[in-house]
């Protein structure tokens, strides 16, 4: 088995070096998790073999009984974990052991602070996996052979966890993977049979294949229950068991925030155990990443990349779905397109939204009052995608959305306002939900479009995430109230009087002012011809001289800028310039003529462009006009 055919020394990917260092120094208080991770990986390998063998039974190599074996050698100071799962070939060893091919790796390392407690939490979010071996070992030897390859295609990987590893081709009779950990001198506790078995029972009791412990006499003992936890009655499963299974299926270090376990019988029989993590994984924004929900059929693992099991906006959910009636031998692609799969998916989405709604409404005592705030902090931006992706559940998702608003200026750094909260605070006479989209929160707060709304005490939602443009382009109303941008079309707040003023008098006064100013507005429109679609008196402005407004049906400036930044085409439209007829600058312009009027009109438009977050096409001309106004 050990005849060497080829051997080479390779260097770790830089990120692996950093992770190994952090594993050793940050997770020391949780060092027993190395065994959980190795057994979890072995279980995954067995699942993958079982699936591939559905179409190619020869992969079992006349040994269809799948097992994980753990043993210790007190004299050699080693602990060994063996499985007879799918195994790896040489290239797979390099890809899976020598590198971290994981989205978000750079962000992960950029957030590390050197603080042991904080870094431990981050490592948990990233996932620990195979590298946790170096928490207790100063040398690790991995020997593996992929099922289906002949004995001479075995691969041995070895490293001391420093900067490099060796790779050699060896003979390996049995398929699967063997990992030998050469323990550090101060880790003798993991040479104790009772200690090792207790760790297995604590962390891996839920593993659906047998985990055997072999003592130094060669006697094997089954340590775990070796049955599918999700198939057991809920009343027989403890909270700790649920949490332990999540850490296995989610490859997570922390406990989940919540979970839902259901058995559905009827047109489709299936069991689902779905978890809501306590934090976002680092690959959350990779929409192509494999989903966190695994599909089983009659407890046989089928796939972990089942796009039809959970929509992209719920890609943070982890867990398993076990169907009783789906065919085992159908291809993954065909399976995902079946009506049965669609029914299972719809049912699981409903259960997930029920769980989120339950937490948001704080309907159960076990959820702390700030639980949904944490959910929104980690997953809110992803959940917003569902408004456009899942029309059937759009109203349900809308109830879960949270926003910043002008209602509590000091609290607007946190998205905490629901649409239901907004409706409950609407002013008498108000029949619309008002919002403003902007690049940043600071830009939103200082927008001139908010002036009349603040004066009248009308709340405005402040939307500053890129995905918010997607939300409002798909969510047109909520509970019968239209969502309306304060930066688009005409604003009519005449029915909402400012305290101490009558609505009818305000409307009458505004109409009279615009009629008197018609000649001036025509001059302004002509002066800015080619740069604006129209010039009109504003019902929005109180203190600012002017602002830009998108016409009804036109794309707003914020969305147009976003599309251009992403290299996409945006329709060329001209904005409407709205002016505050009572502002001193406008009053001064009324008496100006010719070139002087045109300069002031250009200055007015440039100011409005800057206030709207845009860029000037002629900065030098703007400076010249400002200087002319100051010193002319």
C-alpha positions, 0 to 999 in steps of 0.5 A, spaced: 500 500 500 505 504 501 509 504 495 511 511 493 510 513 485 511 520 485 512 526 490 512 533 490 512 539 495 507 544 494 506 551 498 499 553 501 495 558 498 496 564 502 489 564 505 490 557 508 497 559 512 493 565 515 487 560 517 492 555 520 495 560 524 488 562 527 486 555 528 491 554 532 491 560 536 484 562 536 480 556 537 484 553 542 478 553 547 473 549 542 479 544 540 474 538 540 471 541 534 476 538 530 473 531 531 466 533 529 469 537 522 473 530 520 467 526 521 462 531 518 466 531 512 467 523 512 459 523 512 459 528 506 464 523 502 459 517 504 453 521 501 456 523 495 458 515 494 451 513 495 449 518 490 454 517 484 453 509 485 446 510 483 448 510 476 454 506 477 454 501 482 461 499 481 463 504 485 462 500 491 467 496 489 463 490 492 463 493 499 456 497 499 456 498 507 458 505 509 462 506 515 466 511 519 472 509 523 475 512 529 481 509 533 487 512 537 494 509 538 497 511 545 504 509 543 504 513 537 500 519 539 495 519 534 488 519 532 485 516 526 479 517 522 477 513 516 471 513 511 470 508 505 466 514 502 467 517 495 475 519 496 479 524 492 484 524 486 490 527 486 487 534 483 481 534 488 486 533 494 490 540 491 483 543 490 480 541 497 486 541 501 491 546 499 487 552 497 480 555 500 476 556 494 471 560 497 467 566 496 468 572 501 475 569 503 478 576 502 473 579 506 474 574 511 481 576 512 480 583 512 475 583 518 480 579 522 482 584 528 487 580 532 482 580 538 482 572 540 474 572 541 472 576 535 476 572 531 473 566 533 467 568 531 469 570 524 472 563 524 466 560 526 462 564 520 467 562 515 467 555 517 473 551 519 473 544 516 479 540 515 484 545 517 481 544 524 486 538 525 491 543 526 488 545 533 491 539 536 496 536 531 503 538 529 503 533 523 497 531 519 497 525 514 491 524 509 491 518 504 485 517 499 483 514 493 477 516 489 472 510 488 472 507 481 480 508 480 485 503 481 489 501 487 495 505 484 492 511 484 492 513 491 494 519 494 498 521 500 498 528 503 502 531 509 503 537 512 506 540 519 501 546 518 506 551 517 507 553 509 507 547 505 505 540 504 508 534 501 504 530 495 505 523 493 502 517 489 501 511 493 497 504 493 491 504 497 487 498 497 480 501 500 477 507 497 475 513 501 480 517 506 484 516 512 486 522 516 492 521 521 493 526 526 500 526 530 497 529 536 501 535 540 504 533 546 499 537 550 493 534 547 494 527 550 486 527 552 484 525 545 488 519 546 483 517 552 478 512 549 472 515 553 474 522 551 474 521 544 467 517 544 464 522 548 466 527 543 463 523 538 456 522 541 456 530 543 457 532 536 456 526 531 450 522 534 446 525 528 450 522 523 446 517 519 451 512 518 455 508 523 461 511 527 465 506 530 470 507 535 476 501 535 480 501 541 487 498 542 485 491 542 481 491 536 474 491 538 470 496 535 464 499 538 458 503 534 458 510 538 452 514 534 445 512 533 446 512 526 439 514 524 437 520 520 435 525 526 430 529 521 426 522 520 425 522 528 419 524 532 420 531 534 418 529 541 424 525 541 429 530 539 433 535 544 434 542 543 442 540 543 441 535 538 437 540 533 443 544 534 449 539 533 445 537 527 445 544 524 453 545 526 454 538 521 449 540 516 451 548 516 458 547 517 458 552 522 461 554 529 455 557 532 448 555 534 442 557 529 438 562 531 431 558 530 429 552 526 423 549 523 421 541 523 415 539 519 413 532 516 408 533 510 403 528 508 398 528 502 399 529 495 407 529 496 410 526 503 416 529 505 420 531 511 423 538 512 428 540 517 430 548 516 435 552 520 436 560 520 443 561 522 445 566 527 449 570 522 451 571 514 456 566 511 461 570 507 459 567 500 452 570 502 452 575 496 455 569 491 448 567 488 451 561 484 454 558 490 451 551 492 445 552 496 445 550 504 439 545 503 440 538 501 435 533 498 434 526 500 430 521 497 428 516 502 434 518 506 439 517 500 442 523 499 441 526 492 444 533 491 446 539 495 445 544 489 438 543 488 436 550 486 429 548 486 429 547 493 430 554 495 429 560 492 435 565 491 433 570 496 432 564 501 439 562 500 442 563 507 437 557 510 440 551 511 438 544 512 435 538 509 429 535 505 427 528 505 422 526 500 418 519 500 416 519 493 421 522 488 425 517 484 432 515 485 434 514 479 432 520 475 437 525 473 438 532 477 436 536 472 430 533 470 428 532 478 429 539 479 424 541 473 418 536 476 412 538 479 413 534 485 419 538 486 415 545 485 410 543 490 416 541 495 419 548 494 413 552 495 411 548 502 418 549 504 418 557 502 412 558 506 414 554 512 421 559 512 416 565 511 412 563 517 418 562 521 421 569 519 414 572 521 414 568 527 420 571 529 418 578 527 412 578 531 415 575 537 410 570 537 414 565 541 417 567 548 424 563 546 426 568 541 429 574 544 425 581 542 431 583 538 432 577 534 429 579 528 433 585 528 439 580 528 436 577 522 435 583 518 442 585 520 445 579 516 440 577 511 435 583 510 438 585 503 438 578 501 430 578 503 429 584 499 431 580 493 424 576 494 420 582 492 421 581 485 423 574 485 417 571 488 411 574 486 406 569 489 409 571 496 411 578 495 406 581 500 408 576 505 415 578 504 413 586 504 411 585 511 418 582 513 421 588 510 425 594 514 427 601 512 430 607 515 425 613 515 425 620 517 420 619 523 426 618 528 432 621 525 437 619 530 435 612 529 435 612 521 442 608 521 438 602 523 433 599 518 427 598 523 421 601 520 416 596 517 411 598 512 406 596 517 409 601 522 409 606 517 401 605 515 400 606 523 403 613 523 400 616 517 397 623 517 390 624 517 389 625 509 395 621 507 393 616 502 400 614 500 407 611 502 412 616 500 420 614 499 426 616 497 432 613 494 439 615 494 446 613 494 448 614 501 444 615 508 447 622 508 445 624 501 438 622 503 437 626 509 440 632 506 435 631 500 431 637 498 425 633 496 424 632 503 423 639 505 415 639 505 414 633 507 418 635 514 414 641 514 408 637 514 410 632 519 409 626 513 414 620 514 418 618 508 422 612 507 429 613 506 432 607 501 440 607 500 441 600 499 442 598 491 437 593 492 432 598 494 431 600 487 429 593 485 424 593 491 420 599 489 420 597 482 416 591 483 412 593 490 407 598 488 403 598 494 402 595 501 395 594 504 392 598 499 396 604 499 401 606 493 408 607 494 410 613 491 417 616 490 418 623 493 423 625 487 418 623 481 412 626 478 408 632 482 407 632 489 400 634 492 400 634 499 394 639 499 390 634 503 395 634 509 395 641 512 401 644 516 399 645 523 395 651 524 394 652 516 388 649 512 389 645 506 384 649 502 388 655 503 394 652 501 392 649 495 389 656 493 395 660 494 400 655 491 396 655 484 396 662 484 403 663 485 404 658 479 400 662 475 403 669 476 410 666 475 408 662 468 412 667 464 418 667 468 418 659 468 417 659 460 424 664 460 427 659 465 425 653 461 427 656 454 434 658 457 435 651 459 433 648 453 436 641 451 438 640 459 431 639 462 425 637 460 421 642 463 421 648 469 416 648 474 414 651 481 415 646 486 410 644 491 416 640 495 421 645 496 421 650 503 429 652 503 432 650 497 432 654 491 431 648 486 431 640 485 431 635 480 425 631 479 424 625 474 417 625 470 412 620 471 414 614 467 422 616 467 427 612 470 430 616 476 437 619 477 439 614 482 437 608 478 440 611 472 447 612 475 447 605 478 446 602 472 452 606 468 456 604 474 455 597 473 456 598 465 449 597 463 445 602 458 440 607 462 435 610 457 437 618 456 432 622 459 432 629 461 429 631 468 424 636 470 427 642 474 423 644 480 424 651 483 422 655 489 419 661 487 419 664 494 427 663 494 431 669 494 435 667 488 429 666 484 426 673 486 433 676 484 433 672 477 426 675 475 429 682 474 435 679 470 435 679 463 439 676 457 446 673 458 446 674 466 439 670 466 442 664 463 448 664 467 444 664 473 439 659 470 445 654 469 447 655 476 441 653 479 441 647 475 448 645 477 446 646 484 440 641 483 444 636 479 449 636 485 444 636 490 441 630 487 448 626 487 450 627 480 456 629 477 457 636 473 458 636 465 462 642 466 465 644 473 469 649 470 463 653 468 460 652 474 465 655 478 465 661 473 458 662 474 459 662 482 464 667 482 460 671 477 454 671 482 459 672 488 463 678 485 459 680 479 
